[in-house]
Amino acid sequence: EDQVTQSPEALRLQEGESSSLNCSYTVSGLRGLFWYRQDPGKGPEFLFTLYSAGEEKEKERLKATLTKKESFLHITAPKPEDSATYLCAVQGLLDGTSYGKLTFGQGTILTVHP
Amino acid sequence: KAGVTQTPRYLIKTRGQQVTLSCSPISGHRSVSWYQQTPGQGLQFLFEYFSETQRNKGNFPGRFSGRQFSNSRSEMNVSTLELGDSALYLCASSLAGHRNSPLHFGNGTRLTVT
């Protein structure tokens, strides 16, 4: 069974204080690892997909990296508008032609103070 | 391009009743997946539909069912509601079978069972 564990559960930063969120996973063949951002009262918003160890992707102040056992979401010089819950999810190869099933972690609640 | 649309946004039902939730995917997306989100369990996969057929199913009781129409719109039904069914129900759509097409989520239907 696929499993995803995110840490820390909550993270409070000052504006401009860079940090990283961790996502550890176990999966029977990784098809893809996904990062989403979720604001209160809204659905998750897609950020990145990573497919293989060593891959990196960037978007504004966010950078996602992937190893064979974990992924990191690095936040550089965060701003208050980066405050949200960040969710990590994996999709395994055993799901065959089904691309709709993701296994999610519990998320990291990020708060950035001005 | 319009995003994933879910209706209604809020629902209050009584234990024992049944409920139907609706989802309109992004235009051109043929795969629709449903998720349940609760504070304790996080995001959990319910089922995925593609071309009016259920392609994958999560570990939920048979009271949870769904269907997809020829225009890719989807509905999910929960019968004999229990208090524990109170949750945010999220619908997501994607280009089926396309590796680089992640899931795009709607803003959900908040179901409260009293």
gemmi code that builds the backbone of each chain (N, CA, C; Angstrom):
import gemmi

chains = {
    "A": [
        ("GLU", (0.842, -1.186, 0.000), (0.000, 0.000, 0.000), (0.893, 1.257, 0.000)),
        ("ASP", (0.548, 2.191, -0.877), (1.323, 3.435, -0.951), (1.135, 4.273, 0.308)),
        ("GLN", (2.221, 4.908, 0.752), (2.140, 5.748, 1.949), (2.928, 7.033, 1.745)),
        ("VAL", (2.396, 8.136, 2.288), (3.051, 9.441, 2.203), (3.020, 10.094, 3.579)),
        ("THR", (4.172, 10.561, 4.027), (4.277, 11.239, 5.322), (4.924, 12.596, 5.116)),
        ("GLN", (4.255, 13.639, 5.586), (4.788, 14.991, 5.430), (5.209, 15.550, 6.779)),
        ("SER", (6.286, 16.327, 6.743), (6.759, 16.997, 7.956), (7.369, 18.347, 7.594)),
        ("PRO", (7.282, 19.315, 8.526), (6.519, 19.249, 9.771), (5.018, 19.375, 9.502)),
        ("GLU", (4.208, 19.177, 10.551), (2.762, 19.345, 10.391), (2.425, 20.808, 10.178)),
        ("ALA", (3.152, 21.683, 10.858), (2.938, 23.120, 10.735), (4.281, 23.832, 10.784)),
        ("LEU", (4.371, 24.929, 10.063), (5.619, 25.679, 9.980), (5.276, 27.163, 9.957)),
        ("ARG", (5.907, 27.902, 10.867), (5.682, 29.347, 10.920), (6.993, 30.042, 10.560)),
        ("LEU", (6.947, 30.914, 9.575), (8.129, 31.616, 9.101), (7.904, 33.115, 9.115)),
        ("GLN", (8.993, 33.843, 9.220), (8.945, 35.278, 9.009), (9.110, 35.530, 7.500)),
        ("GLU", (8.535, 36.593, 7.029), (8.698, 36.948, 5.623), (10.177, 37.017, 5.291)),
        ("GLY", (10.582, 36.357, 4.204), (11.971, 36.342, 3.795), (12.799, 35.216, 4.372)),
        ("GLU", (12.247, 34.466, 5.325), (12.981, 33.372, 5.972), (12.771, 32.078, 5.179)),
        ("SER", (13.762, 31.627, 4.468), (13.655, 30.440, 3.612), (13.610, 29.158, 4.440)),
        ("SER", (12.949, 28.129, 3.911), (12.847, 26.848, 4.611), (12.436, 25.756, 3.632)),
        ("SER", (12.309, 24.527, 4.139), (11.928, 23.394, 3.296), (10.865, 22.544, 3.968)),
        ("LEU", (9.989, 21.985, 3.153), (8.991, 21.020, 3.608), (9.398, 19.641, 3.094)),
        ("ASN", (9.141, 18.618, 3.912), (9.562, 17.269, 3.546), (8.379, 16.366, 3.238)),
        ("CYS", (8.564, 15.477, 2.280), (7.557, 14.481, 1.926), (8.277, 13.144, 1.745)),
        ("SER", (8.046, 12.210, 2.664), (8.620, 10.868, 2.554), (7.562, 9.924, 2.001)),
        ("TYR", (7.959, 9.022, 1.120), (6.947, 8.168, 0.498), (7.448, 6.727, 0.318)),
        ("THR", (6.492, 5.814, 0.299), (6.751, 4.441, -0.115), (5.682, 4.087, -1.136)),
        ("VAL", (6.136, 3.531, -2.258), (5.203, 3.218, -3.335), (5.782, 2.072, -4.155)),
        ("SER", (4.927, 1.231, -4.658), (5.351, 0.105, -5.489), (5.545, 0.582, -6.920)),
        ("GLY", (6.634, 1.250, -7.175), (6.882, 1.808, -8.495), (6.258, 3.186, -8.606)),
        ("LEU", (7.092, 4.215, -8.661), (6.579, 5.583, -8.677), (6.263, 6.002, -10.104)),
        ("ARG", (4.996, 6.365, -10.320), (4.626, 6.929, -11.614), (4.845, 8.436, -11.585)),
        ("GLY", (4.490, 9.049, -10.447), (4.666, 10.484, -10.317), (4.471, 10.936, -8.884)),
        ("LEU", (5.171, 12.014, -8.501), (4.971, 12.651, -7.200), (4.478, 14.063, -7.456)),
        ("PHE", (3.445, 14.449, -6.746), (2.755, 15.701, -7.016), (2.781, 16.600, -5.788)),
        ("TRP", (2.934, 17.898, -6.020), (2.775, 18.893, -4.975), (1.570, 19.779, -5.311)),
        ("TYR", (0.747, 20.002, -4.277), (-0.418, 20.870, -4.408), (-0.402, 21.895, -3.286)),
        ("ARG", (-1.063, 23.010, -3.537), (-1.265, 24.039, -2.521), (-2.772, 24.138, -2.296)),
        ("GLN", (-3.178, 24.222, -1.021), (-4.596, 24.349, -0.736), (-4.836, 25.524, 0.209)),
        ("ASP", (-5.666, 26.462, -0.227), (-6.069, 27.585, 0.596), (-7.385, 27.244, 1.291)),
        ("PRO", (-7.656, 27.863, 2.440), (-8.881, 27.560, 3.190), (-10.134, 27.734, 2.332)),
        ("GLY", (-11.013, 26.734, 2.376), (-12.267, 26.816, 1.646), (-12.156, 26.540, 0.165)),
        ("LYS", (-10.976, 26.129, -0.289), (-10.777, 25.866, -1.718), (-10.215, 24.465, -1.935)),
        ("GLY", (-10.277, 24.017, -3.191), (-9.687, 22.749, -3.535), (-8.190, 22.883, -3.758)),
        ("PRO", (-7.458, 21.764, -3.746), (-6.018, 21.812, -3.993), (-5.708, 22.380, -5.376)),
        ("GLU", (-4.644, 23.194, -5.421), (-4.181, 23.798, -6.666), (-2.864, 23.152, -7.057)),
        ("PHE", (-2.774, 22.630, -8.276), (-1.591, 21.918, -8.728), (-0.371, 22.835, -8.796)),
        ("LEU", (0.783, 22.317, -8.291), (2.035, 23.051, -8.371), (3.029, 22.353, -9.289)),
        ("PHE", (3.411, 21.102, -8.926), (4.463, 20.388, -9.662), (4.161, 18.907, -9.778)),
        ("THR", (4.741, 18.293, -10.833), (4.847, 16.849, -10.926), (6.311, 16.497, -11.112)),
        ("LEU", (6.792, 15.505, -10.337), (8.158, 14.996, -10.473), (8.073, 13.516, -10.791)),
        ("TYR", (8.908, 13.029, -11.706), (8.770, 11.655, -12.166), (9.917, 10.738, -11.761)),
        ("SER", (11.143, 11.295, -11.619), (12.279, 10.414, -11.334), (13.269, 11.112, -10.411)),
        ("ALA", (14.028, 10.301, -9.685), (15.004, 10.810, -8.731), (15.984, 11.744, -9.431)),
        ("GLY", (16.277, 12.867, -8.773), (17.192, 13.847, -9.341), (16.485, 14.983, -10.062)),
        ("GLU", (15.195, 14.803, -10.315), (14.444, 15.823, -11.036), (14.139, 17.008, -10.116)),
        ("GLU", (14.160, 18.209, -10.684), (13.840, 19.427, -9.955), (12.915, 20.291, -10.810)),
        ("LYS", (11.991, 20.999, -10.123), (11.126, 21.925, -10.841), (10.977, 23.187, -9.997)),
        ("GLU", (10.857, 24.333, -10.677), (10.756, 25.612, -9.990), (9.577, 26.420, -10.493)),
        ("LYS", (9.031, 27.207, -9.552), (7.950, 28.125, -9.906), (7.993, 29.257, -8.900)),
        ("GLU", (8.375, 30.413, -9.371), (8.499, 31.599, -8.525), (9.389, 31.276, -7.324)),
        ("ARG", (8.877, 31.359, -6.097), (9.698, 31.153, -4.911), (9.763, 29.680, -4.491)),
        ("LEU", (9.155, 28.806, -5.238), (9.084, 27.390, -4.885), (9.971, 26.536, -5.777)),
        ("LYS", (10.622, 25.563, -5.159), (11.433, 24.598, -5.901), (11.213, 23.224, -5.306)),
        ("ALA", (10.836, 22.266, -6.146), (10.597, 20.903, -5.685), (11.705, 19.992, -6.189)),
        ("THR", (12.169, 19.094, -5.305), (13.200, 18.128, -5.663), (12.733, 16.737, -5.279)),
        ("LEU", (13.360, 15.715, -5.900), (12.919, 14.331, -5.686), (14.103, 13.389, -5.561)),
        ("THR", (14.055, 12.522, -4.520), (14.991, 11.407, -4.398), (14.176, 10.123, -4.445)),
        ("LYS", (14.813, 8.984, -4.247), (14.094, 7.711, -4.327), (13.179, 7.472, -3.132)),
        ("LYS", (13.366, 8.272, -2.072), (12.548, 8.039, -0.880), (11.784, 9.272, -0.416)),
        ("GLU", (12.175, 10.464, -0.892), (11.512, 11.659, -0.400), (11.576, 12.805, -1.402)),
        ("SER", (10.750, 13.789, -1.131), (10.731, 15.000, -1.941), (10.770, 16.186, -0.989)),
        ("PHE", (11.384, 17.263, -1.465), (11.425, 18.485, -0.687), (10.790, 19.618, -1.490)),
        ("LEU", (10.090, 20.469, -0.760), (9.573, 21.695, -1.364), (10.294, 22.847, -0.668)),
        ("HIS", (11.206, 23.478, -1.413), (11.994, 24.575, -0.867), (11.272, 25.885, -1.147)),
        ("ILE", (11.170, 26.710, -0.104), (10.514, 28.012, -0.260), (11.557, 29.087, 0.029)),
        ("THR", (11.860, 29.877, -0.988), (12.896, 30.901, -0.869), (12.257, 32.275, -0.665)),
        ("ALA", (12.706, 32.968, 0.390), (12.210, 34.317, 0.694), (10.690, 34.383, 0.615)),
        ("PRO", (10.001, 33.592, 1.441), (8.532, 33.536, 1.352), (7.868, 34.854, 1.691)),
        ("LYS", (6.662, 35.020, 1.142), (5.833, 36.173, 1.416), (4.553, 35.711, 2.111)),
        ("PRO", (3.839, 36.613, 2.772), (2.590, 36.216, 3.457), (1.608, 35.495, 2.544)),
        ("GLU", (1.588, 35.846, 1.260), (0.653, 35.188, 0.339), (1.026, 33.733, 0.042)),
        ("ASP", (2.190, 33.288, 0.493), (2.564, 31.874, 0.365), (1.938, 31.020, 1.468)),
        ("SER", (1.293, 31.653, 2.435), (0.639, 30.924, 3.518), (-0.476, 30.050, 2.945)),
        ("ALA", (-0.417, 28.762, 3.264), (-1.380, 27.781, 2.742), (-1.009, 26.418, 3.313)),
        ("THR", (-1.824, 25.422, 2.998), (-1.454, 24.038, 3.291), (-0.848, 23.436, 2.031)),
        ("TYR", (0.314, 22.832, 2.163), (1.004, 22.224, 1.026), (0.869, 20.707, 1.139)),
        ("LEU", (0.344, 20.121, 0.090), (0.055, 18.683, 0.053), (0.965, 17.977, -0.931)),
        ("CYS", (1.441, 16.817, -0.520), (2.252, 15.956, -1.364), (1.454, 14.693, -1.661)),
        ("ALA", (1.561, 14.168, -2.862), (0.817, 12.964, -3.232), (1.637, 12.127, -4.199)),
        ("VAL", (1.411, 10.803, -4.183), (2.105, 9.912, -5.110), (1.092, 9.106, -5.917)),
        ("GLN", (1.546, 8.695, -7.066), (0.765, 7.802, -7.918), (1.659, 6.633, -8.284)),
        ("GLY", (1.139, 5.418, -8.081), (1.958, 4.230, -8.296), (1.695, 3.573, -9.634)),
        ("LEU", (2.665, 2.806, -10.082), (2.554, 2.114, -11.360), (1.524, 1.000, -11.316)),
        ("LEU", (1.218, 0.496, -10.097), (0.278, -0.611, -9.990), (-1.149, -0.198, -10.333)),
        ("ASP", (-1.381, 1.099, -10.458), (-2.725, 1.554, -10.793), (-3.031, 1.420, -12.278)),
        ("GLY", (-2.077, 0.890, -13.037), (-2.336, 0.574, -14.435), (-2.742, 1.769, -15.252)),
        ("THR", (-3.887, 1.667, -15.924), (-4.336, 2.753, -16.795), (-5.110, 3.821, -16.030)),
        ("SER", (-5.266, 3.629, -14.725), (-5.982, 4.618, -13.925), (-5.014, 5.712, -13.510)),
        ("TYR", (-5.289, 6.946, -13.916), (-4.445, 8.076, -13.545), (-5.119, 8.965, -12.520)),
        ("GLY", (-6.272, 8.532, -12.013), (-7.031, 9.394, -11.122), (-6.788, 9.171, -9.646)),
        ("LYS", (-6.053, 8.098, -9.309), (-5.865, 7.784, -7.902), (-4.534, 8.324, -7.412)),
        ("LEU", (-4.592, 9.217, -6.442), (-3.408, 9.722, -5.763), (-3.511, 9.374, -4.283)),
        ("THR", (-2.364, 9.076, -3.680), (-2.292, 8.888, -2.237), (-1.657, 10.131, -1.650)),
        ("PHE", (-2.399, 10.832, -0.794), (-1.951, 12.107, -0.251), (-1.357, 11.975, 1.141)),
        ("GLY", (-0.425, 12.861, 1.458), (0.023, 13.046, 2.827), (-0.959, 13.956, 3.553)),
        ("GLN", (-0.697, 14.144, 4.856), (-1.600, 14.953, 5.673), (-1.414, 16.452, 5.457)),
        ("GLY", (-0.329, 16.820, 4.808), (-0.093, 18.230, 4.517), (0.748, 18.951, 5.554)),
        ("THR", (1.349, 20.052, 5.130), (2.073, 20.971, 6.021), (1.383, 22.324, 5.945)),
        ("ILE", (0.978, 22.826, 7.105), (0.335, 24.142, 7.166), (1.433, 25.190, 7.321)),
        ("LEU", (1.598, 26.002, 6.285), (2.632, 27.037, 6.294), (2.002, 28.396, 6.585)),
        ("THR", (2.574, 29.101, 7.565), (2.142, 30.465, 7.884), (3.357, 31.376, 7.773)),
        ("VAL", (3.243, 32.407, 6.956), (4.329, 33.369, 6.775), (3.885, 34.710, 7.347)),
        ("HIS", (4.599, 35.173, 8.355), (4.261, 36.437, 9.016), (5.019, 37.588, 8.380)),
        ("PRO", (4.337, 38.742, 8.213), (5.011, 39.914, 7.618), (6.008, 40.532, 8.597)),
    ],
    "B": [
        ("LYS", (-10.208, 29.400, -19.720), (-10.795, 28.076, -19.664), (-11.393, 27.863, -18.281)),
        ("ALA", (-12.647, 27.481, -18.211), (-13.291, 27.285, -16.926), (-12.675, 26.091, -16.212)),
        ("GLY", (-12.628, 26.187, -14.873), (-12.080, 25.102, -14.074), (-13.135, 24.056, -13.783)),
        ("VAL", (-12.825, 23.190, -12.834), (-13.750, 22.157, -12.412), (-14.841, 22.805, -11.552)),
        ("THR", (-16.081, 22.530, -11.873), (-17.201, 23.138, -11.158), (-17.960, 22.087, -10.367)),
        ("GLN", (-18.150, 22.353, -9.087), (-18.891, 21.426, -8.239), (-20.113, 22.128, -7.648)),
        ("THR", (-21.228, 21.424, -7.649), (-22.452, 21.956, -7.033), (-23.142, 20.879, -6.215)),
        ("PRO", (-23.825, 21.267, -5.123), (-23.782, 22.600, -4.535), (-22.482, 22.820, -3.753)),
        ("ARG", (-22.267, 23.990, -3.253), (-21.064, 24.250, -2.447), (-21.243, 23.763, -1.012)),
        ("TYR", (-22.456, 23.864, -0.523), (-22.743, 23.446, 0.851), (-24.033, 22.630, 0.881)),
        ("LEU", (-24.045, 21.635, 1.769), (-25.219, 20.791, 1.950), (-25.333, 20.402, 3.412)),
        ("ILE", (-26.551, 20.450, 3.922), (-26.799, 19.938, 5.272), (-27.865, 18.869, 5.150)),
        ("LYS", (-27.547, 17.670, 5.616), (-28.472, 16.542, 5.532), (-28.600, 15.891, 6.913)),
        ("THR", (-29.653, 15.103, 7.033), (-29.903, 14.378, 8.268), (-29.457, 12.938, 8.115)),
        ("ARG", (-28.978, 12.361, 9.191), (-28.566, 10.952, 9.205), (-29.662, 10.074, 8.617)),
        ("GLY", (-29.281, 9.149, 7.748), (-30.231, 8.250, 7.108), (-30.685, 8.699, 5.727)),
        ("GLN", (-30.539, 9.991, 5.436), (-30.925, 10.490, 4.113), (-29.864, 10.115, 3.084)),
        ("GLN", (-30.151, 10.449, 1.816), (-29.160, 10.258, 0.776), (-28.860, 11.606, 0.116)),
        ("VAL", (-27.726, 11.688, -0.584), (-27.333, 12.952, -1.187), (-26.653, 12.692, -2.525)),
        ("THR", (-26.828, 13.628, -3.455), (-26.167, 13.556, -4.759), (-25.374, 14.828, -4.991)),
        ("LEU", (-24.102, 14.661, -5.346), (-23.225, 15.788, -5.620), (-22.867, 15.767, -7.096)),
        ("SER", (-22.656, 16.961, -7.660), (-22.420, 17.062, -9.088), (-21.069, 17.689, -9.396)),
        ("CYS", (-20.483, 17.281, -10.524), (-19.176, 17.774, -10.932), (-19.120, 17.936, -12.442)),
        ("SER", (-18.702, 19.129, -12.893), (-18.459, 19.368, -14.313), (-16.967, 19.544, -14.517)),
        ("PRO", (-16.319, 18.657, -15.292), (-14.865, 18.725, -15.458), (-14.456, 19.856, -16.390)),
        ("ILE", (-13.145, 20.095, -16.448), (-12.593, 21.046, -17.409), (-12.899, 20.532, -18.812)),
        ("SER", (-13.248, 21.446, -19.707), (-13.592, 21.063, -21.064), (-12.464, 20.245, -21.707)),
        ("GLY", (-12.830, 19.086, -22.241), (-11.837, 18.225, -22.875), (-11.281, 17.151, -21.960)),
        ("HIS", (-11.472, 17.305, -20.661), (-11.006, 16.282, -19.719), (-12.024, 15.152, -19.656)),
        ("ARG", (-11.543, 13.922, -19.783), (-12.457, 12.788, -19.831), (-12.429, 11.931, -18.574)),
        ("SER", (-11.441, 12.184, -17.729), (-11.347, 11.423, -16.481), (-11.811, 12.301, -15.324)),
        ("VAL", (-12.667, 11.730, -14.480), (-13.147, 12.436, -13.292), (-12.931, 11.550, -12.070)),
        ("SER", (-12.320, 12.117, -11.055), (-12.070, 11.384, -9.814), (-12.728, 12.118, -8.660)),
        ("TRP", (-13.091, 11.369, -7.635), (-13.702, 11.930, -6.438), (-12.858, 11.602, -5.219)),
        ("TYR", (-12.782, 12.581, -4.312), (-12.018, 12.429, -3.078), (-12.849, 12.947, -1.905)),
        ("GLN", (-12.614, 12.348, -0.746), (-13.187, 12.826, 0.500), (-12.070, 13.432, 1.341)),
        ("GLN", (-12.302, 14.631, 1.881), (-11.299, 15.260, 2.727), (-11.874, 15.541, 4.109)),
        ("THR", (-11.238, 14.983, 5.133), (-11.614, 15.229, 6.520), (-10.378, 15.609, 7.308)),
        ("PRO", (-10.550, 16.326, 8.436), (-9.379, 16.717, 9.242), (-8.589, 15.513, 9.735)),
        ("GLY", (-9.260, 14.421, 10.049), (-8.573, 13.273, 10.611), (-7.890, 12.381, 9.588)),
        ("GLN", (-8.527, 12.160, 8.456), (-8.007, 11.222, 7.438), (-7.366, 11.908, 6.240)),
        ("GLY", (-7.512, 13.223, 6.138), (-6.951, 13.926, 4.989), (-7.740, 13.628, 3.724)),
        ("LEU", (-7.047, 13.665, 2.586), (-7.669, 13.401, 1.295), (-7.618, 11.913, 0.994)),
        ("GLN", (-8.786, 11.322, 0.739), (-8.853, 9.900, 0.434), (-9.604, 9.678, -0.878)),
        ("PHE", (-9.060, 8.819, -1.709), (-9.604, 8.525, -3.030), (-10.883, 7.694, -2.918)),
        ("LEU", (-11.921, 8.158, -3.604), (-13.184, 7.416, -3.639), (-13.284, 6.552, -4.887)),
        ("PHE", (-13.281, 7.174, -6.057), (-13.333, 6.439, -7.327), (-12.987, 7.353, -8.491)),
        ("GLU", (-12.706, 6.687, -9.633), (-12.383, 7.384, -10.862), (-13.280, 6.866, -11.976)),
        ("TYR", (-13.759, 7.777, -12.816), (-14.568, 7.412, -13.969), (-13.915, 7.918, -15.249)),
        ("PHE", (-14.035, 7.091, -16.280), (-13.533, 7.447, -17.603), (-14.456, 6.814, -18.627)),
        ("SER", (-14.914, 7.596, -19.575), (-15.851, 7.118, -20.597), (-17.014, 6.363, -19.978)),
        ("GLU", (-17.612, 6.954, -18.974), (-18.819, 6.447, -18.308), (-18.593, 5.136, -17.560)),
        ("THR", (-17.328, 4.736, -17.374), (-17.018, 3.476, -16.696), (-16.153, 3.755, -15.470)),
        ("GLN", (-16.446, 3.055, -14.381), (-15.600, 3.201, -13.195), (-14.291, 2.467, -13.439)),
        ("ARG", (-13.191, 3.171, -13.343), (-11.896, 2.586, -13.684), (-11.092, 2.191, -12.443)),
        ("ASN", (-11.415, 2.802, -11.309), (-10.680, 2.504, -10.095), (-11.567, 2.882, -8.918)),
        ("LYS", (-11.368, 2.207, -7.790), (-12.213, 2.441, -6.627), (-11.382, 2.375, -5.374)),
        ("GLY", (-11.646, 3.272, -4.429), (-10.957, 3.276, -3.148), (-11.679, 2.401, -2.141)),
        ("ASN", (-11.211, 2.454, -0.895), (-11.746, 1.602, 0.163), (-12.882, 2.267, 0.914)),
        ("PHE", (-13.980, 2.464, 0.264), (-15.172, 3.035, 0.880), (-16.322, 2.047, 0.748)),
        ("PRO", (-17.287, 2.108, 1.687), (-18.422, 1.165, 1.616), (-19.290, 1.414, 0.393)),
        ("GLY", (-20.138, 0.430, 0.097), (-20.984, 0.503, -1.086), (-22.003, 1.621, -1.060)),
        ("ARG", (-22.162, 2.275, 0.100), (-23.088, 3.408, 0.177), (-22.612, 4.574, -0.712)),
        ("PHE", (-21.341, 4.549, -1.030), (-20.750, 5.586, -1.889), (-20.733, 5.058, -3.326)),
        ("SER", (-21.369, 5.771, -4.212), (-21.403, 5.352, -5.605), (-21.298, 6.572, -6.511)),
        ("GLY", (-21.046, 6.325, -7.755), (-20.939, 7.441, -8.688), (-21.315, 7.009, -10.076)),
        ("ARG", (-21.333, 7.977, -10.961), (-21.543, 7.674, -12.365), (-21.008, 8.845, -13.189)),
        ("GLN", (-20.797, 8.552, -14.478), (-20.329, 9.585, -15.385), (-21.211, 9.563, -16.619)),
        ("PHE", (-21.506, 10.731, -17.136), (-22.374, 10.857, -18.291), (-21.535, 11.000, -19.564)),
        ("SER", (-22.197, 10.938, -20.701), (-21.487, 10.965, -21.986), (-20.752, 12.287, -22.212)),
        ("ASN", (-21.152, 13.346, -21.532), (-20.452, 14.631, -21.674), (-19.348, 14.803, -20.626)),
        ("SER", (-19.011, 13.712, -19.959), (-17.954, 13.630, -18.934), (-18.364, 14.193, -17.576)),
        ("ARG", (-19.499, 14.841, -17.487), (-19.987, 15.294, -16.174), (-20.202, 14.089, -15.278)),
        ("SER", (-20.021, 14.300, -13.972), (-20.105, 13.166, -13.056), (-20.952, 13.527, -11.839)),
        ("GLU", (-21.537, 12.512, -11.262), (-22.255, 12.662, -10.000), (-21.785, 11.585, -9.041)),
        ("MET", (-21.801, 11.909, -7.748), (-21.585, 10.877, -6.749), (-22.762, 10.901, -5.785)),
        ("ASN", (-23.098, 9.730, -5.292), (-24.244, 9.562, -4.409), (-23.807, 8.878, -3.130)),
        ("VAL", (-24.310, 9.365, -2.023), (-24.079, 8.696, -0.745), (-25.448, 8.376, -0.159)),
        ("SER", (-25.697, 7.101, 0.080), (-26.986, 6.699, 0.638), (-26.844, 6.442, 2.138)),
        ("THR", (-27.969, 6.449, 2.828), (-28.025, 6.156, 4.263), (-26.896, 6.896, 4.993)),
        ("LEU", (-26.954, 8.205, 4.937), (-25.885, 9.038, 5.492), (-25.632, 8.771, 6.966)),
        ("GLU", (-24.347, 8.801, 7.306), (-23.907, 8.656, 8.696), (-23.196, 9.940, 9.109)),
        ("LEU", (-23.101, 10.164, 10.426), (-22.446, 11.376, 10.915), (-21.017, 11.477, 10.390)),
        ("GLY", (-20.361, 10.333, 10.282), (-18.969, 10.307, 9.833), (-18.782, 10.652, 8.366)),
        ("ASP", (-19.873, 10.795, 7.629), (-19.778, 11.183, 6.217), (-19.598, 12.684, 6.047)),
        ("SER", (-19.706, 13.437, 7.139), (-19.486, 14.881, 7.080), (-18.055, 15.143, 6.620)),
        ("ALA", (-17.903, 15.872, 5.534), (-16.585, 16.064, 4.938), (-16.683, 17.041, 3.780)),
        ("LEU", (-15.514, 17.390, 3.243), (-15.441, 18.135, 1.989), (-15.238, 17.107, 0.884)),
        ("TYR", (-16.135, 17.084, -0.089), (-16.034, 16.146, -1.203), (-15.498, 16.904, -2.417)),
        ("LEU", (-14.368, 16.431, -2.900), (-13.662, 17.092, -3.991), (-13.714, 16.259, -5.255)),
        ("CYS", (-13.926, 16.944, -6.362), (-13.901, 16.323, -7.666), (-12.663, 16.839, -8.397)),
        ("ALA", (-12.023, 15.976, -9.170), (-10.858, 16.377, -9.947), (-10.963, 15.805, -11.350)),
        ("SER", (-10.479, 16.542, -12.327), (-10.503, 16.029, -13.693), (-9.099, 16.067, -14.294)),
        ("SER", (-8.897, 15.244, -15.312), (-7.607, 15.216, -16.013), (-7.794, 14.682, -17.420)),
        ("LEU", (-6.780, 14.914, -18.262), (-6.765, 14.302, -19.582), (-6.407, 12.841, -19.372)),
        ("ALA", (-7.321, 11.951, -19.609), (-7.117, 10.554, -19.279), (-5.933, 9.971, -20.029)),
        ("GLY", (-5.105, 9.217, -19.284), (-4.014, 8.490, -19.908), (-2.862, 9.345, -20.358)),
        ("HIS", (-2.845, 10.608, -19.953), (-1.773, 11.503, -20.371), (-0.858, 11.744, -19.190)),
        ("ARG", (0.367, 11.299, -19.297), (1.286, 11.348, -18.167), (1.489, 12.761, -17.653)),
        ("ASN", (1.498, 13.723, -18.529), (1.780, 15.088, -18.116), (0.524, 15.885, -17.783)),
        ("SER", (-0.583, 15.224, -17.583), (-1.814, 15.912, -17.203), (-2.158, 15.588, -15.762)),
        ("PRO", (-1.858, 16.508, -14.850), (-2.157, 16.251, -13.445), (-3.648, 16.395, -13.169)),
        ("LEU", (-4.059, 16.038, -11.962), (-5.440, 16.248, -11.548), (-5.660, 17.726, -11.231)),
        ("HIS", (-6.793, 18.259, -11.695), (-7.193, 19.615, -11.369), (-8.476, 19.530, -10.555)),
        ("PHE", (-8.442, 20.128, -9.368), (-9.542, 19.987, -8.427), (-10.521, 21.162, -8.489)),
        ("GLY", (-11.781, 20.842, -8.174), (-12.766, 21.875, -7.926), (-12.669, 22.339, -6.482)),
        ("ASN", (-13.551, 23.267, -6.089), (-13.508, 23.786, -4.724), (-14.355, 22.982, -3.749)),
        ("GLY", (-14.971, 21.919, -4.236), (-15.599, 20.976, -3.337), (-17.027, 21.289, -2.935)),
        ("THR", (-17.666, 20.280, -2.376), (-18.973, 20.398, -1.738), (-18.793, 20.058, -0.266)),
        ("ARG", (-19.154, 20.999, 0.581), (-19.049, 20.762, 2.029), (-20.342, 20.123, 2.508)),
        ("LEU", (-20.273, 18.842, 2.913), (-21.443, 18.101, 3.386), (-21.418, 17.997, 4.905)),
        ("THR", (-22.496, 18.422, 5.524), (-22.649, 18.276, 6.965), (-23.833, 17.369, 7.230)),
        ("VAL", (-23.602, 16.309, 8.008), (-24.656, 15.364, 8.362), (-24.988, 15.545, 9.842)),
        ("THR", (-26.243, 15.822, 10.135), (-26.659, 16.048, 11.529), (-27.595, 14.947, 12.028)),
    ],
}
model = gemmi.Model(1)
for chain_id, residues in chains.items():
    chain = gemmi.Chain(chain_id)
    for i, (resn, *xyz) in enumerate(residues, 1):
        res = gemmi.Residue()
        res.name, res.seqid = resn, gemmi.SeqId(i, " ")
        for name, pos in zip(("N", "CA", "C"), xyz):
            atom = gemmi.Atom()
            atom.name, atom.element = name, gemmi.Element(name[0])
            atom.pos, atom.b_iso = gemmi.Position(*pos), 0.0
            res.add_atom(atom)
        chain.add_residue(res)
    model.add_chain(chain)
structure = gemmi.Structure()
structure.add_model(model)
structure.setup_entities()
